[in-house]
Amino acid sequence: MYNYLFFLIVPFLIGLYAQWRVKSAFSQMSNVPTTMTGAQAARRMLDASGLQAVPIEMVPGELSDHYDPRAKVVRLSPSVYNDRSMAAVGVACHEVGHALQDANAYAPLVIRNLAVPVANIGSGAGGMLLMLGVVFSMPMMLGLGIILFTGVVAFQLINLPVEFNASSRAKEQVVSLGIVSGNDSYNYISRVLNAAALTYVAATLQSVMTLIYYIMMFMGSQDRE
């Protein structure tokens, strides 16, 4: 029981805290004005990097912003695309950071993109097998679930440097291109990006701890045989 609380509940609570942090930071920085919208900042950063051909599209949803490496397009949510705020600029430039990684064949991003199919299988089938292996006390099914779920953990570990690097590129570019100016503005942008990074760290920690928990269950079942 205590193992369950430590390995599953505690990381889950950390994940909730991380989500609260990013929403809180985004909400606060949404009230700090800038001279550019998120879309305008993203456009300047793309053009300055020679990526004039990469379009920027608005997509529905809240914090649904992402860069699509297959379509080579930056997609921004309405609140990021249209708003003139530190939050909008920070998020938009982070996504452009992924576009720069793609253009430069940034190795961790290349590996992450290749790992997406494996991670999708591990997340779906792996999670199901883990649950069934525990419910029906089938060590073989539990072991197969562990193998598949390991792909999810590996994907998230690879994803961490990708996200941190995209934020670093964004922080550097917003200053060098004059998108924001002054130490206060830089700190505002950093607050948004650092909060967002915490969600990736929390998600990775949750997956790692979940994997360890199921490995311990598997080893315990083997000892009982």
N, C-alpha and C positions, 0 to 999 in steps of 0.2 A: 504493500500500500504506500509506504513512504517513498519507495523507489519511483512509483507511478507519479506521486506528487512532485518529486524533484525533477524527474526527466521530462515530464510532459506538461504539468500545470505551470511550473515556474517559467519555462520559456514562453508559454502561451501568454502569461501575464506581462512578460517583457515585451512581447509583440504588441499587445494592446497599448502599453505605454509608448512604444515607438510610434504607433499610428496616431496616438493623441499628440505626441510631440510634433509630428510633421503637419498635422492639421492646425495645431495651435500656431506654429511658426508661419505657416502659409496665411492664416487668418490675420496675424499681426502685421506681417510684411505686405499684405494686400492693401493696408492703409498707409503705406509709405510710398509717396508718388515718385515717378520717374518721368523723363521727357519722352520716352519711347514705350510703345506697346510691346508685349512679348513677341509678337510676330515681327515687328520692325527690328527689334534687337537680334532676333534669330536671323533675319535676312542680312543684316549688316555683318554678322559673324560668318555666315556662309559665304557671302560675296568676298569678304576680306581673305578668305581661305581658298578662293578659286573655285568655289562650289556653286556658281551661279545657276547651274542646271538643276540643282536640288530644290524641288518645290516645297512650299509650306502649306499644309491644309488644316482646316479647322474640323475637328471631329466632336461629336456629342459626348457628354459625360463630365464628371468631376475628377480632376487629376488623371485623366485618360491619356496624357501626353506621352508620346513615344516616337522613336525613330524606327522606320521600317527598312531594314537593310536589303530586303528583296525588291521593294518598289523604289528604293532610294528617295524617300520622302520623309519630311519631318511633319508629324501630326500633333496639333496642339488643341487642348480643350478650349471652349469659348472664353472662360475666365482668364486663361493664359494668353490666348491669341489677341484679345481685344483690350485687356487692362493695361494701364500705365502704372505699374507698381513694381516694387522690388521683388515681390513673390513671382509675378508673371515673368519678369526678365530672368530671374534665376532659374526657373524651371525650363523656360524656352531655350536658354543658352546651354543648359545641361543636355538637353536632347540634341542640340547641334553638336555638342561634344562627341556624341555617338556617331554623328555623320562624319566628323573629322577622323575618328578612329577607323571608320569603314573606308574612307578615302585613302588613309595611310596604311591599310592592312594591319592594324594593330593586332598583334598576335592573340592576346586573350579574347578579343572580340571574335576573331576568326574561329577560335576553338569553341567559344560559347555558342556561336551560330551552328556549328557542326553538331554540338551536343543537344540542341533543342529537341530533336525527335526522340533521343534516348531519355531525356528528362520527362517528356510528355508521357512516354510509356511507363516510366518508373513511377510517376505521380499517380497515374490512373490504375494500371494493373498492379503495380507494386503495393500501393496502399490497400487495394482490395484483398490481395493475397495475404498481407500482414494481418488484416482483420479476420479473415477466414481461418488463417492458421492458428490464431489465438482462440477464436470461438470454438473451433472443432478440434483443438489440441492436435494439430497435424504439423509436426516439426519440419517435414519436407516442404510443405506449402509455405510455412513461415520462413524457411531458409531461402526459398525462391523469391519471396517478397522482399527479403532483406537485400538480396542481390540487385533486384530491380530498383529498390528505393535508394540504394547506394548511388545510382545514376543521378537521382535528384539532388542528393547532397553534393556530389561532384560538380554538378552544374551550378549550384549556388555558390560554391567555393570559387569557381572560375569567374562567376559573375561579380564578385566583390571588387577585384581590381579594375574590372571594366567600368563599374559605376563610380568608383573613387577617381579614376583617371578622367572620366567625362566631366566630373565636377571640378577637378583641377584645371582642365582646359577651359571650362566656363569661367572660373574665377580669374584666370589669367587674361582671357580675351575681353571680358567686360571692362577691365581697367585699361588694357593697352589700346583698345579701340575707342575709348571714351564713351562707352555705353553708360557707365556710371563713373562718378568722380568723387574723390575724397575717401578718407578712412572709414567714415561712418557708413557710406554707401557700400563699400566693400564688405564691411562687417554684416550689414543687412543681408546681402546676397549670400554670404557664408552661412548665416544662420539658417536660411532656407535649405541650402544644399546639405549642410551637416545634419539637419533633422531628417532629411530624406535618406541620407546614407545610413542613419540609424535603423531605418525600417529593413534595409537589406541585411544588416548585421544581425538584427533580431530574428529575421526569417531563417537565416543560415544557422544561427544558434539553435533555433527550434527544431530544424530538420536534423542537425547533428545529434542533439540530445535524444530525439525520437529514435534515430537509428541505433544509438548506443543502447537505449532501453530494450529495443526488440532483439538486439544481438545478445544481451544479457538473458532475455527470456529464452532465446534459442539455445544458448549454452546450458541454461538450467534444465531445459527439457532433455538435452543430450545426457546430462549427468544422471537424470532420473531413470534413464533406460538401462 
